Amino acid sequence: NEYGVNSICTHLGCVVPWVPSENKFKCPCHGSQYDSEGKVIRGPAPLSLALAHVAVEDNLVKLTQWTETDFRTDEDPWWV
């Protein structure tokens, strides 16, 4: 399955950019960090980034809600 992550920090909702040189997402507001799968690796963020299914159809990128088990935690997704 192709997936993407919603880059909204789970701490206070700041946009979290990808930092290629460090191979992780870093929140500019309070320093939370997420790995390449969006799993939180440094707080204060309490949760990993939300997942979404990603598909390309007719040259358009289509995102759909991820409702299955979060493969990073083996738990139900918190964002559903």
PDB file as gemmi writes it, atoms N, CA and C in Angstrom:
CRYST1    1.000    1.000    1.000  90.00  90.00  90.00 P 1                      
ATOM      1  N   ASN A   1       0.825  -1.195   0.000  1.00  0.00           N  
ATOM      2  CA  ASN A   1       0.000   0.000   0.000  1.00  0.00           C  
ATOM      3  C   ASN A   1       0.863   1.249   0.000  1.00  0.00           C  
ATOM      4  N   GLU A   2       0.485   2.174  -0.832  1.00  0.00           N  
ATOM      5  CA  GLU A   2       1.140   3.472  -0.834  1.00  0.00           C  
ATOM      6  C   GLU A   2       0.477   4.328   0.236  1.00  0.00           C  
ATOM      7  N   TYR A   3       1.283   5.064   0.965  1.00  0.00           N  
ATOM      8  CA  TYR A   3       0.722   5.918   2.007  1.00  0.00           C  
ATOM      9  C   TYR A   3       1.501   7.225   2.079  1.00  0.00           C  
ATOM     10  N   GLY A   4       0.870   8.198   2.681  1.00  0.00           N  
ATOM     11  CA  GLY A   4       1.505   9.465   2.972  1.00  0.00           C  
ATOM     12  C   GLY A   4       1.179   9.838   4.402  1.00  0.00           C  
ATOM     13  N   VAL A   5       1.809  10.881   4.886  1.00  0.00           N  
ATOM     14  CA  VAL A   5       1.529  11.349   6.236  1.00  0.00           C  
ATOM     15  C   VAL A   5       0.996  12.773   6.185  1.00  0.00           C  
ATOM     16  N   ASN A   6       0.109  13.083   7.100  1.00  0.00           N  
ATOM     17  CA  ASN A   6      -0.402  14.432   7.260  1.00  0.00           C  
ATOM     18  C   ASN A   6       0.621  15.180   8.104  1.00  0.00           C  
ATOM     19  N   SER A   7       1.221  16.200   7.547  1.00  0.00           N  
ATOM     20  CA  SER A   7       2.334  16.863   8.233  1.00  0.00           C  
ATOM     21  C   SER A   7       1.883  17.973   9.182  1.00  0.00           C  
ATOM     22  N   ILE A   8       0.811  17.713   9.909  1.00  0.00           N  
ATOM     23  CA  ILE A   8       0.345  18.626  10.949  1.00  0.00           C  
ATOM     24  C   ILE A   8       0.769  18.050  12.294  1.00  0.00           C  
ATOM     25  N   CYS A   9       1.556  18.799  13.035  1.00  0.00           N  
ATOM     26  CA  CYS A   9       2.087  18.329  14.314  1.00  0.00           C  
ATOM     27  C   CYS A   9       0.956  17.981  15.277  1.00  0.00           C  
ATOM     28  N   THR A  10       1.113  16.861  15.964  1.00  0.00           N  
ATOM     29  CA  THR A  10       0.091  16.420  16.909  1.00  0.00           C  
ATOM     30  C   THR A  10       0.201  17.120  18.263  1.00  0.00           C  
ATOM     31  N   HIS A  11       1.138  18.035  18.394  1.00  0.00           N  
ATOM     32  CA  HIS A  11       1.260  18.807  19.634  1.00  0.00           C  
ATOM     33  C   HIS A  11       0.304  19.998  19.603  1.00  0.00           C  
ATOM     34  N   LEU A  12       0.564  20.951  18.711  1.00  0.00           N  
ATOM     35  CA  LEU A  12      -0.288  22.146  18.648  1.00  0.00           C  
ATOM     36  C   LEU A  12      -0.707  22.528  17.232  1.00  0.00           C  
ATOM     37  N   GLY A  13      -0.505  21.632  16.258  1.00  0.00           N  
ATOM     38  CA  GLY A  13      -1.033  21.858  14.923  1.00  0.00           C  
ATOM     39  C   GLY A  13      -0.175  22.644  13.957  1.00  0.00           C  
ATOM     40  N   CYS A  14       1.088  22.821  14.242  1.00  0.00           N  
ATOM     41  CA  CYS A  14       1.983  23.501  13.294  1.00  0.00           C  
ATOM     42  C   CYS A  14       2.270  22.585  12.101  1.00  0.00           C  
ATOM     43  N   VAL A  15       2.584  23.178  10.954  1.00  0.00           N  
ATOM     44  CA  VAL A  15       2.982  22.399   9.784  1.00  0.00           C  
ATOM     45  C   VAL A  15       4.415  21.921   9.988  1.00  0.00           C  
ATOM     46  N   VAL A  16       4.626  20.636   9.784  1.00  0.00           N  
ATOM     47  CA  VAL A  16       5.923  20.010  10.058  1.00  0.00           C  
ATOM     48  C   VAL A  16       6.629  19.699   8.739  1.00  0.00           C  
ATOM     49  N   PRO A  17       7.685  20.434   8.391  1.00  0.00           N  
ATOM     50  CA  PRO A  17       8.392  20.168   7.138  1.00  0.00           C  
ATOM     51  C   PRO A  17       9.317  18.955   7.238  1.00  0.00           C  
ATOM     52  N   TRP A  18       9.548  18.339   6.083  1.00  0.00           N  
ATOM     53  CA  TRP A  18      10.526  17.263   5.947  1.00  0.00           C  
ATOM     54  C   TRP A  18      11.902  17.908   5.843  1.00  0.00           C  
ATOM     55  N   VAL A  19      12.878  17.388   6.588  1.00  0.00           N  
ATOM     56  CA  VAL A  19      14.253  17.899   6.547  1.00  0.00           C  
ATOM     57  C   VAL A  19      15.121  16.810   5.916  1.00  0.00           C  
ATOM     58  N   PRO A  20      15.383  16.897   4.601  1.00  0.00           N  
ATOM     59  CA  PRO A  20      16.111  15.831   3.906  1.00  0.00           C  
ATOM     60  C   PRO A  20      17.488  15.540   4.491  1.00  0.00           C  
ATOM     61  N   SER A  21      18.202  16.567   4.902  1.00  0.00           N  
ATOM     62  CA  SER A  21      19.560  16.360   5.410  1.00  0.00           C  
ATOM     63  C   SER A  21      19.579  15.560   6.713  1.00  0.00           C  
ATOM     64  N   GLU A  22      18.445  15.527   7.426  1.00  0.00           N  
ATOM     65  CA  GLU A  22      18.358  14.779   8.676  1.00  0.00           C  
ATOM     66  C   GLU A  22      17.443  13.565   8.564  1.00  0.00           C  
ATOM     67  N   ASN A  23      16.815  13.395   7.398  1.00  0.00           N  
ATOM     68  CA  ASN A  23      15.927  12.268   7.121  1.00  0.00           C  
ATOM     69  C   ASN A  23      14.802  12.159   8.154  1.00  0.00           C  
ATOM     70  N   LYS A  24      14.177  13.306   8.474  1.00  0.00           N  
ATOM     71  CA  LYS A  24      13.058  13.301   9.412  1.00  0.00           C  
ATOM     72  C   LYS A  24      12.235  14.574   9.257  1.00  0.00           C  
ATOM     73  N   PHE A  25      11.029  14.536   9.822  1.00  0.00           N  
ATOM     74  CA  PHE A  25      10.171  15.705   9.910  1.00  0.00           C  
ATOM     75  C   PHE A  25      10.507  16.417  11.215  1.00  0.00           C  
ATOM     76  N   LYS A  26      10.608  17.767  11.168  1.00  0.00           N  
ATOM     77  CA  LYS A  26      10.916  18.535  12.380  1.00  0.00           C  
ATOM     78  C   LYS A  26       9.941  19.703  12.504  1.00  0.00           C  
ATOM     79  N   CYS A  27       9.284  19.777  13.640  1.00  0.00           N  
ATOM     80  CA  CYS A  27       8.341  20.863  13.886  1.00  0.00           C  
ATOM     81  C   CYS A  27       9.097  22.132  14.274  1.00  0.00           C  
ATOM     82  N   PRO A  28       8.874  23.223  13.540  1.00  0.00           N  
ATOM     83  CA  PRO A  28       9.573  24.467  13.852  1.00  0.00           C  
ATOM     84  C   PRO A  28       9.017  25.180  15.086  1.00  0.00           C  
ATOM     85  N   CYS A  29       7.852  24.780  15.557  1.00  0.00           N  
ATOM     86  CA  CYS A  29       7.223  25.493  16.679  1.00  0.00           C  
ATOM     87  C   CYS A  29       7.771  25.080  18.042  1.00  0.00           C  
ATOM     88  N   HIS A  30       7.834  23.783  18.308  1.00  0.00           N  
ATOM     89  CA  HIS A  30       8.261  23.330  19.630  1.00  0.00           C  
ATOM     90  C   HIS A  30       9.249  22.175  19.587  1.00  0.00           C  
ATOM     91  N   GLY A  31       9.749  21.830  18.393  1.00  0.00           N  
ATOM     92  CA  GLY A  31      10.838  20.872  18.288  1.00  0.00           C  
ATOM     93  C   GLY A  31      10.484  19.404  18.198  1.00  0.00           C  
ATOM     94  N   SER A  32       9.208  19.063  18.076  1.00  0.00           N  
ATOM     95  CA  SER A  32       8.865  17.648  17.909  1.00  0.00           C  
ATOM     96  C   SER A  32       9.505  17.118  16.639  1.00  0.00           C  
ATOM     97  N   GLN A  33       9.842  15.823  16.647  1.00  0.00           N  
ATOM     98  CA  GLN A  33      10.462  15.198  15.486  1.00  0.00           C  
ATOM     99  C   GLN A  33       9.769  13.876  15.188  1.00  0.00           C  
ATOM    100  N   TYR A  34       9.716  13.564  13.895  1.00  0.00           N  
ATOM    101  CA  TYR A  34       9.064  12.352  13.412  1.00  0.00           C  
ATOM    102  C   TYR A  34       9.987  11.677  12.407  1.00  0.00           C  
ATOM    103  N   ASP A  35       9.991  10.336  12.398  1.00  0.00           N  
ATOM    104  CA  ASP A  35      10.828   9.620  11.434  1.00  0.00           C  
ATOM    105  C   ASP A  35      10.191   9.637  10.048  1.00  0.00           C  
ATOM    106  N   SER A  36      10.787   8.940   9.102  1.00  0.00           N  
ATOM    107  CA  SER A  36      10.317   8.967   7.711  1.00  0.00           C  
ATOM    108  C   SER A  36       8.926   8.371   7.537  1.00  0.00           C  
ATOM    109  N   GLU A  37       8.452   7.585   8.503  1.00  0.00           N  
ATOM    110  CA  GLU A  37       7.095   7.034   8.459  1.00  0.00           C  
ATOM    111  C   GLU A  37       6.106   7.895   9.240  1.00  0.00           C  
ATOM    112  N   GLY A  38       6.584   8.983   9.818  1.00  0.00           N  
ATOM    113  CA  GLY A  38       5.718   9.860  10.586  1.00  0.00           C  
ATOM    114  C   GLY A  38       5.554   9.461  12.044  1.00  0.00           C  
ATOM    115  N   LYS A  39       6.346   8.509  12.502  1.00  0.00           N  
ATOM    116  CA  LYS A  39       6.271   8.078  13.904  1.00  0.00           C  
ATOM    117  C   LYS A  39       7.035   9.069  14.773  1.00  0.00           C  
ATOM    118  N   VAL A  40       6.400   9.496  15.878  1.00  0.00           N  
ATOM    119  CA  VAL A  40       7.034  10.482  16.752  1.00  0.00           C  
ATOM    120  C   VAL A  40       8.287   9.876  17.392  1.00  0.00           C  
ATOM    121  N   ILE A  41       9.402  10.612  17.286  1.00  0.00           N  
ATOM    122  CA  ILE A  41      10.657  10.147  17.882  1.00  0.00           C  
ATOM    123  C   ILE A  41      11.167  11.122  18.943  1.00  0.00           C  
ATOM    124  N   ARG A  42      10.540  12.310  19.004  1.00  0.00           N  
ATOM    125  CA  ARG A  42      10.901  13.279  20.041  1.00  0.00           C  
ATOM    126  C   ARG A  42       9.722  14.210  20.267  1.00  0.00           C  
ATOM    127  N   GLY A  43       9.341  14.395  21.522  1.00  0.00           N  
ATOM    128  CA  GLY A  43       8.214  15.244  21.872  1.00  0.00           C  
ATOM    129  C   GLY A  43       8.581  16.708  21.870  1.00  0.00           C  
ATOM    130  N   PRO A  44       7.587  17.500  22.179  1.00  0.00           N  
ATOM    131  CA  PRO A  44       6.429  17.222  23.012  1.00  0.00           C  
ATOM    132  C   PRO A  44       5.218  16.603  22.311  1.00  0.00           C  
ATOM    133  N   ALA A  45       5.272  16.356  21.024  1.00  0.00           N  
ATOM    134  CA  ALA A  45       4.127  15.748  20.337  1.00  0.00           C  
ATOM    135  C   ALA A  45       3.775  14.413  20.990  1.00  0.00           C  
ATOM    136  N   PRO A  46       2.482  14.194  21.285  1.00  0.00           N  
ATOM    137  CA  PRO A  46       2.084  12.966  21.962  1.00  0.00           C  
ATOM    138  C   PRO A  46       1.832  11.785  21.032  1.00  0.00           C  
ATOM    139  N   LEU A  47       1.606  12.061  19.741  1.00  0.00           N  
ATOM    140  CA  LEU A  47       1.198  11.010  18.807  1.00  0.00           C  
ATOM    141  C   LEU A  47       1.948  11.132  17.488  1.00  0.00           C  
ATOM    142  N   SER A  48       1.994  10.041  16.756  1.00  0.00           N  
ATOM    143  CA  SER A  48       2.583  10.046  15.417  1.00  0.00           C  
ATOM    144  C   SER A  48       1.685  10.814  14.457  1.00  0.00           C  
ATOM    145  N   LEU A  49       2.236  11.188  13.302  1.00  0.00           N  
ATOM    146  CA  LEU A  49       1.460  11.883  12.279  1.00  0.00           C  
ATOM    147  C   LEU A  49       0.405  10.948  11.701  1.00  0.00           C  
ATOM    148  N   ALA A  50      -0.731  11.503  11.327  1.00  0.00           N  
ATOM    149  CA  ALA A  50      -1.812  10.719  10.734  1.00  0.00           C  
ATOM    150  C   ALA A  50      -1.392  10.188   9.367  1.00  0.00           C  
ATOM    151  N   LEU A  51      -1.912   9.018   9.021  1.00  0.00           N  
ATOM    152  CA  LEU A  51      -1.639   8.390   7.725  1.00  0.00           C  
ATOM    153  C   LEU A  51      -2.785   8.641   6.755  1.00  0.00           C  
ATOM    154  N   ALA A  52      -2.490   8.563   5.464  1.00  0.00           N  
ATOM    155  CA  ALA A  52      -3.499   8.614   4.410  1.00  0.00           C  
ATOM    156  C   ALA A  52      -3.055   7.681   3.292  1.00  0.00           C  
ATOM    157  N   HIS A  53      -4.021   7.069   2.608  1.00  0.00           N  
ATOM    158  CA  HIS A  53      -3.703   6.283   1.416  1.00  0.00           C  
ATOM    159  C   HIS A  53      -3.429   7.256   0.275  1.00  0.00           C  
ATOM    160  N   VAL A  54      -2.468   6.929  -0.570  1.00  0.00           N  
ATOM    161  CA  VAL A  54      -2.114   7.771  -1.708  1.00  0.00           C  
ATOM    162  C   VAL A  54      -2.170   6.924  -2.972  1.00  0.00           C  
ATOM    163  N   ALA A  55      -2.847   7.441  -3.984  1.00  0.00           N  
ATOM    164  CA  ALA A  55      -2.920   6.753  -5.273  1.00  0.00           C  
ATOM    165  C   ALA A  55      -2.867   7.807  -6.376  1.00  0.00           C  
ATOM    166  N   VAL A  56      -2.377   7.409  -7.540  1.00  0.00           N  
ATOM    167  CA  VAL A  56      -2.381   8.288  -8.708  1.00  0.00           C  
ATOM    168  C   VAL A  56      -3.396   7.731  -9.694  1.00  0.00           C  
ATOM    169  N   GLU A  57      -4.399   8.550 -10.022  1.00  0.00           N  
ATOM    170  CA  GLU A  57      -5.448   8.165 -10.963  1.00  0.00           C  
ATOM    171  C   GLU A  57      -5.629   9.291 -11.972  1.00  0.00           C  
ATOM    172  N   ASP A  58      -5.535   8.952 -13.250  1.00  0.00           N  
ATOM    173  CA  ASP A  58      -5.680   9.950 -14.318  1.00  0.00           C  
ATOM    174  C   ASP A  58      -4.758  11.150 -14.099  1.00  0.00           C  
ATOM    175  N   ASN A  59      -3.508  10.865 -13.748  1.00  0.00           N  
ATOM    176  CA  ASN A  59      -2.487  11.884 -13.507  1.00  0.00           C  
ATOM    177  C   ASN A  59      -2.800  12.820 -12.339  1.00  0.00           C  
ATOM    178  N   LEU A  60      -3.692  12.408 -11.455  1.00  0.00           N  
ATOM    179  CA  LEU A  60      -4.010  13.176 -10.260  1.00  0.00           C  
ATOM    180  C   LEU A  60      -3.653  12.361  -9.026  1.00  0.00           C  
ATOM    181  N   VAL A  61      -3.136  13.030  -8.020  1.00  0.00           N  
ATOM    182  CA  VAL A  61      -2.837  12.360  -6.755  1.00  0.00           C  
ATOM    183  C   VAL A  61      -4.115  12.347  -5.923  1.00  0.00           C  
ATOM    184  N   LYS A  62      -4.507  11.151  -5.491  1.00  0.00           N  
ATOM    185  CA  LYS A  62      -5.736  10.989  -4.716  1.00  0.00           C  
ATOM    186  C   LYS A  62      -5.385  10.525  -3.306  1.00  0.00           C  
ATOM    187  N   LEU A  63      -5.859  11.256  -2.303  1.00  0.00           N  
ATOM    188  CA  LEU A  63      -5.665  10.892  -0.900  1.00  0.00           C  
ATOM    189  C   LEU A  63      -6.989  10.412  -0.330  1.00  0.00           C  
ATOM    190  N   THR A  64      -6.953   9.292   0.382  1.00  0.00           N  
ATOM    191  CA  THR A  64      -8.142   8.800   1.065  1.00  0.00           C  
ATOM    192  C   THR A  64      -7.784   8.472   2.503  1.00  0.00           C  
ATOM    193  N   GLN A  65      -8.775   8.570   3.360  1.00  0.00           N  
ATOM    194  CA  GLN A  65      -8.541   8.374   4.791  1.00  0.00           C  
ATOM    195  C   GLN A  65      -8.052   6.963   5.096  1.00  0.00           C  
ATOM    196  N   TRP A  66      -7.080   6.878   5.965  1.00  0.00           N  
ATOM    197  CA  TRP A  66      -6.548   5.606   6.456  1.00  0.00           C  
ATOM    198  C   TRP A  66      -7.382   5.223   7.669  1.00  0.00           C  
ATOM    199  N   THR A  67      -8.108   4.096   7.576  1.00  0.00           N  
ATOM    200  CA  THR A  67      -8.944   3.655   8.690  1.00  0.00           C  
ATOM    201  C   THR A  67      -8.500   2.312   9.252  1.00  0.00           C  
ATOM    202  N   GLU A  68      -7.540   1.688   8.607  1.00  0.00           N  
ATOM    203  CA  GLU A  68      -7.048   0.396   9.070  1.00  0.00           C  
ATOM    204  C   GLU A  68      -6.110   0.582  10.263  1.00  0.00           C  
ATOM    205  N   THR A  69      -5.673  -0.531  10.824  1.00  0.00           N  
ATOM    206  CA  THR A  69      -4.700  -0.510  11.905  1.00  0.00           C  
ATOM    207  C   THR A  69      -3.472   0.281  11.479  1.00  0.00           C  
ATOM    208  N   ASP A  70      -2.971   1.105  12.377  1.00  0.00           N  
ATOM    209  CA  ASP A  70      -1.739   1.859  12.133  1.00  0.00           C  
ATOM    210  C   ASP A  70      -0.575   0.874  12.203  1.00  0.00           C  
ATOM    211  N   PHE A  71       0.086   0.626  11.077  1.00  0.00           N  
ATOM    212  CA  PHE A  71       1.157  -0.378  11.020  1.00  0.00           C  
ATOM    213  C   PHE A  71       2.354  -0.003  11.894  1.00  0.00           C  
ATOM    214  N   ARG A  72       2.457   1.255  12.284  1.00  0.00           N  
ATOM    215  CA  ARG A  72       3.587   1.685  13.110  1.00  0.00           C  
ATOM    216  C   ARG A  72       3.392   1.330  14.581  1.00  0.00           C  
ATOM    217  N   THR A  73       2.129   1.218  14.999  1.00  0.00           N  
ATOM    218  CA  THR A  73       1.832   0.961  16.412  1.00  0.00           C  
ATOM    219  C   THR A  73       1.010  -0.303  16.637  1.00  0.00           C  
ATOM    220  N   ASP A  74       0.480  -0.884  15.558  1.00  0.00           N  
ATOM    221  CA  ASP A  74      -0.445  -2.023  15.639  1.00  0.00           C  
ATOM    222  C   ASP A  74      -1.692  -1.691  16.455  1.00  0.00           C  
ATOM    223  N   GLU A  75      -2.110  -0.436  16.413  1.00  0.00           N  
ATOM    224  CA  GLU A  75      -3.310   0.015  17.118  1.00  0.00           C  
ATOM    225  C   GLU A  75      -4.268   0.663  16.124  1.00  0.00           C  
ATOM    226  N   ASP A  76      -5.514   0.860  16.563  1.00  0.00           N  
ATOM    227  CA  ASP A  76      -6.462   1.605  15.749  1.00  0.00           C  
ATOM    228  C   ASP A  76      -5.938   3.028  15.582  1.00  0.00           C  
ATOM    229  N   PRO A  77      -6.162   3.634  14.405  1.00  0.00           N  
ATOM    230  CA  PRO A  77      -5.664   4.994  14.196  1.00  0.00           C  
ATOM    231  C   PRO A  77      -6.380   6.000  15.094  1.00  0.00           C  
ATOM    232  N   TRP A  78      -5.619   6.891  15.688  1.00  0.00           N  
ATOM    233  CA  TRP A  78      -6.180   7.895  16.595  1.00  0.00           C  
ATOM    234  C   TRP A  78      -6.980   8.964  15.856  1.00  0.00           C  
ATOM    235  N   TRP A  79      -6.740   9.160  14.562  1.00  0.00           N  
ATOM    236  CA  TRP A  79      -7.329  10.262  13.801  1.00  0.00           C  
ATOM    237  C   TRP A  79      -8.679   9.924  13.186  1.00  0.00           C  
ATOM    238  N   VAL A  80      -9.154   8.707  13.373  1.00  0.00           N  
ATOM    239  CA  VAL A  80     -10.454   8.318  12.788  1.00  0.00           C  
ATOM    240  C   VAL A  80     -11.564   8.623  13.765  1.00  0.00           C  
TER     241      VAL A  80                                                      
END                                                                             
